[in-house]
């Protein structure tokens, strides 16, 4: 990152302040880490490259506000790591029971990171990530009846309220990538505020099945769940035509449809 202002924007987007516990993924040489610590945060960093983990550990060896774990983020048990850290710190307020995520992550693992973090509203209050611009726009702005509307959009909105903070041109990086980036903030919902479904597993299974036959009407792609007639009747109760396809249903529509046709 050539522009320290971007790290300031990431930190500000998460409203990082004194005593906040922050998870950072892939700290690299520690430029974002430095801004987070300067803002008063206690930082737990995950770094799978042993060389970089040692480098950043040595850089911040003088502070007790920093710890690095030499692990691969997509394989580590981040929930237990963060729960232990939060339990070891005297809470200064009700909000301090929750940690935050602020990270400039490798673009190739962005979807994996989003899928792993967003369902953790019980320990994280917000997740602020620097993503590839195309990915960021697809997660935040994809709307009904577009080719970009996919199951990941249902997932993101089920677990969070996403917001595009700013765009970051590729000239801000060295070496310069072939794509632009963007900062996205996901305000996580606490489990009690998730849409009401009898089973999240069966809900997302139904959504994925619906989009596997994206060109098909739902009465065909979901007929392994119940009969086409039952699906048509359920769609009618949801206020959608019997000929509806998956890209025509909002998250709330899918929630209502699931609760009508899936028996758990």
C-alpha positions as CSV (number, residue, x, y, z in Angstrom):
1,X,0.0,0.0,0.0
2,X,1.6,3.2,-1.2
3,X,-0.9,5.6,0.5
4,X,-1.2,5.6,4.3
5,X,-4.5,7.5,3.9
6,X,-6.2,4.2,2.8
7,X,-5.2,2.6,6.1
8,X,-6.6,5.6,7.9
9,X,-9.8,5.2,6.0
10,X,-10.0,1.5,6.9
11,X,-9.5,2.2,10.5
12,X,-12.0,5.1,10.5
13,X,-14.6,3.0,8.7
14,X,-14.6,0.6,11.6
15,X,-14.7,3.4,14.2
16,X,-11.6,1.9,15.9
17,X,-10.9,3.6,19.2
18,X,-9.1,3.1,22.5
19,X,-9.4,-0.4,23.9
20,X,-11.1,-1.9,20.8
21,X,-10.1,-5.5,20.0
22,X,-9.3,-5.8,16.3
23,X,-8.6,-8.9,14.1
24,X,-6.2,-8.2,11.2
25,X,-5.7,-10.7,8.4
26,X,-2.4,-10.7,6.6
27,X,-0.6,-7.8,8.3
28,X,2.4,-7.9,5.9
29,X,5.0,-5.4,7.1
30,X,2.5,-3.8,9.5
31,X,1.5,-0.5,7.9
32,X,-2.2,-1.0,8.7
33,X,-1.3,-2.6,12.1
34,X,0.6,0.6,13.1
35,X,-2.5,2.8,12.3
36,X,-4.7,0.4,14.3
37,X,-2.4,0.4,17.4
38,X,-2.0,4.2,17.1
39,X,-5.8,4.5,17.3
40,X,-5.8,2.6,20.6
41,X,-6.6,-0.9,19.4
42,X,-5.5,-4.3,20.7
43,X,-4.6,-6.2,17.5
44,X,-4.6,-9.9,16.9
45,X,-3.1,-10.6,13.5
46,X,-3.2,-13.8,11.5
47,X,-0.2,-14.3,9.1
48,X,0.5,-17.6,7.4
49,X,3.9,-16.5,6.0
50,X,6.5,-17.3,8.7
51,X,8.9,-14.7,7.5
52,X,6.3,-11.9,7.5
53,X,4.9,-13.1,10.9
54,X,8.4,-12.8,12.4
55,X,9.0,-9.4,10.7
56,X,5.8,-7.8,12.0
57,X,6.2,-9.4,15.4
58,X,9.6,-7.8,15.8
59,X,8.3,-4.5,14.6
60,X,5.8,-4.3,17.4
61,X,7.7,-6.2,20.0
62,X,7.7,-3.1,22.3
63,X,3.9,-3.0,22.7
64,X,1.6,-5.3,24.6
65,X,-1.2,-4.4,22.2
66,X,-0.1,-6.7,19.5
67,X,-0.1,-10.5,19.0
68,X,0.5,-12.5,15.7
69,X,-0.6,-16.0,15.1
70,X,1.3,-18.0,12.4
71,X,-1.7,-19.6,10.8
72,X,-3.6,-19.8,7.6
73,X,-6.8,-17.8,8.2
74,X,-9.1,-20.0,6.2
75,X,-8.0,-23.0,8.2
76,X,-7.6,-21.5,11.7
77,X,-10.3,-21.6,14.5
78,X,-10.7,-17.8,14.6
79,X,-13.9,-17.9,16.7
80,X,-12.1,-19.6,19.7
81,X,-9.0,-17.4,19.3
82,X,-11.1,-14.2,19.5
83,X,-13.4,-15.5,22.2
84,X,-10.4,-16.2,24.4
85,X,-8.9,-12.8,23.7
86,X,-12.1,-11.0,24.5
87,X,-12.6,-13.0,27.7
88,X,-9.1,-12.0,28.9
89,X,-9.8,-8.2,28.6
90,X,-11.8,-6.2,31.1
91,X,-14.7,-4.8,29.1
92,X,-14.9,-1.0,29.3
93,X,-18.4,-0.9,27.9
94,X,-21.1,-3.1,26.5
95,X,-19.8,-2.6,23.0
96,X,-16.3,-3.9,24.0
97,X,-17.8,-7.4,24.3
98,X,-17.4,-7.5,20.5
99,X,-14.3,-7.3,18.4
100,X,-13.9,-5.8,14.9
101,X,-12.1,-6.9,11.8
102,X,-10.1,-4.5,9.7
103,X,-8.0,-6.0,7.0
104,X,-6.4,-5.6,3.6
105,X,-6.8,-9.1,2.4
106,X,-5.5,-11.0,-0.7
107,X,-8.1,-10.7,-3.4
108,X,-8.1,-14.5,-4.1
109,X,-9.4,-15.4,-0.7
110,X,-11.9,-12.6,-0.3
111,X,-15.1,-14.7,-0.7
112,X,-13.7,-17.4,1.7
113,X,-13.0,-14.6,4.3
114,X,-16.5,-13.1,3.9
115,X,-18.2,-16.5,4.3
116,X,-16.2,-17.3,7.3
117,X,-16.5,-14.0,9.2
118,X,-20.1,-12.7,8.5
119,X,-21.9,-15.5,10.5
120,X,-19.8,-14.4,13.6
121,X,-22.1,-11.6,14.8
122,X,-21.8,-13.1,18.3
123,X,-18.2,-11.9,18.6
124,X,-17.7,-9.3,15.8
125,X,-19.6,-6.1,15.5
126,X,-18.2,-5.0,12.1
127,X,-16.0,-6.2,9.4
128,X,-14.1,-3.7,7.2
129,X,-12.2,-5.1,4.2
130,X,-10.2,-3.8,1.3
131,X,-11.5,-5.9,-1.6
132,X,-11.1,-6.0,-5.4
133,X,-13.6,-3.4,-6.7
134,X,-15.5,-5.8,-8.8
135,X,-16.0,-8.2,-5.9
136,X,-16.9,-5.3,-3.6
137,X,-19.6,-4.0,-6.0
138,X,-21.0,-7.5,-6.5
139,X,-21.3,-8.0,-2.7
140,X,-22.8,-4.6,-1.9
141,X,-24.7,-3.4,-5.0
142,X,-26.0,-6.4,-7.0
143,X,-29.7,-6.0,-7.4
144,X,-32.7,-8.2,-8.4
145,X,-33.0,-9.2,-12.0
146,X,-29.3,-8.8,-12.8
147,X,-26.7,-11.4,-13.8
148,X,-24.6,-10.4,-10.8
149,X,-27.3,-11.4,-8.3
150,X,-26.2,-14.6,-6.7
151,X,-26.5,-16.7,-3.5
152,X,-23.6,-14.7,-2.0
153,X,-25.8,-11.6,-2.0
154,X,-28.5,-13.5,0.0
155,X,-25.7,-14.6,2.4
156,X,-24.2,-11.2,2.8
157,X,-27.6,-9.5,3.6
158,X,-28.7,-12.4,5.8
159,X,-25.8,-11.8,8.2
160,X,-25.0,-8.1,7.7
161,X,-25.7,-4.7,6.4
162,X,-23.1,-4.0,3.8
163,X,-21.8,-0.6,2.8
164,X,-19.3,0.6,0.1
165,X,-17.1,3.1,1.8
166,X,-14.7,4.2,-1.0
167,X,-13.0,3.1,-4.1
168,X,-9.2,2.7,-4.2
169,X,-7.4,3.0,-7.6
170,X,-4.7,0.4,-8.5
171,X,-2.1,3.1,-8.6
172,X,-2.2,3.1,-4.7
173,X,-0.5,-0.3,-4.7
174,X,3.0,-1.6,-5.3
175,X,3.5,-3.8,-7.2
176,X,0.5,-2.4,-9.1
177,X,-2.3,-5.0,-9.6
178,X,-4.4,-5.2,-12.8
179,X,-7.6,-4.2,-10.9
180,X,-8.9,-1.4,-8.7
181,X,-10.0,-2.0,-5.1
182,X,-12.6,-0.7,-2.7
183,X,-13.2,-0.5,1.0
184,X,-16.4,-2.3,2.2
185,X,-17.9,-2.3,5.7
186,X,-20.2,-5.1,6.8
187,X,-22.2,-4.2,9.9
188,X,-22.8,-7.6,11.4
189,X,-26.2,-8.7,12.7
190,X,-26.3,-10.4,16.1
191,X,-27.8,-13.9,15.9
192,X,-31.1,-12.8,17.5
193,X,-31.6,-10.4,14.5
194,X,-31.0,-12.9,11.7
195,X,-34.0,-13.4,9.4
196,X,-36.3,-16.0,11.0
197,X,-35.8,-19.4,9.4
198,X,-36.2,-22.8,11.0
199,X,-32.7,-23.8,9.9
200,X,-29.9,-21.7,8.3
201,X,-28.5,-24.9,6.8
202,X,-31.7,-25.8,5.0
203,X,-32.3,-22.2,4.0
204,X,-29.0,-21.7,2.2
205,X,-29.3,-25.2,0.7
206,X,-32.6,-24.1,-0.8
207,X,-31.1,-20.8,-2.1
208,X,-28.1,-22.6,-3.7
209,X,-30.5,-25.1,-5.3
210,X,-32.6,-22.3,-6.7
211,X,-29.6,-20.6,-8.3
212,X,-28.1,-23.8,-9.6
213,X,-30.9,-23.7,-12.1
214,X,-30.8,-20.0,-12.6
215,X,-32.5,-20.0,-16.0
216,X,-35.2,-22.4,-14.6
217,X,-38.4,-21.4,-12.9
218,X,-38.3,-22.1,-9.1
219,X,-41.2,-24.6,-9.5
220,X,-38.7,-26.8,-11.5
221,X,-35.4,-26.1,-9.7
222,X,-36.9,-26.7,-6.2
223,X,-39.1,-29.7,-7.1
224,X,-36.8,-32.0,-5.1
225,X,-38.2,-30.2,-2.0
226,X,-41.9,-30.4,-2.8
227,X,-44.2,-30.6,-5.8
228,X,-44.3,-27.8,-8.4
229,X,-47.9,-27.1,-7.4
230,X,-46.9,-26.5,-3.8
231,X,-44.1,-24.2,-4.9
232,X,-46.5,-22.2,-7.1
233,X,-48.9,-21.9,-4.2
234,X,-46.1,-20.8,-1.9
235,X,-44.9,-18.2,-4.4
236,X,-48.4,-16.9,-4.6
237,X,-48.4,-16.5,-0.8
238,X,-45.1,-14.6,-1.0
239,X,-46.6,-12.3,-3.6
240,X,-44.6,-13.6,-6.5
241,X,-45.8,-15.1,-9.8
242,X,-45.9,-18.9,-10.2
243,X,-43.3,-18.5,-13.0
244,X,-40.7,-16.7,-10.8
245,X,-37.0,-17.4,-11.3
246,X,-34.4,-17.0,-8.5
247,X,-33.0,-13.6,-9.6
248,X,-36.6,-12.2,-9.1
249,X,-36.7,-12.9,-5.3
250,X,-35.3,-10.8,-2.6
251,X,-33.8,-12.2,0.6
252,X,-37.0,-11.7,2.4
253,X,-38.9,-13.5,-0.4
254,X,-36.6,-16.5,0.0
255,X,-37.0,-16.5,3.7
256,X,-40.8,-16.6,3.4
257,X,-40.6,-19.2,0.6
258,X,-38.3,-21.4,2.7
259,X,-40.6,-21.3,5.7
260,X,-43.6,-22.3,3.5
261,X,-42.1,-25.2,1.6
262,X,-39.2,-26.6,3.8
263,X,-40.2,-28.9,6.6
264,X,-37.3,-29.3,9.1
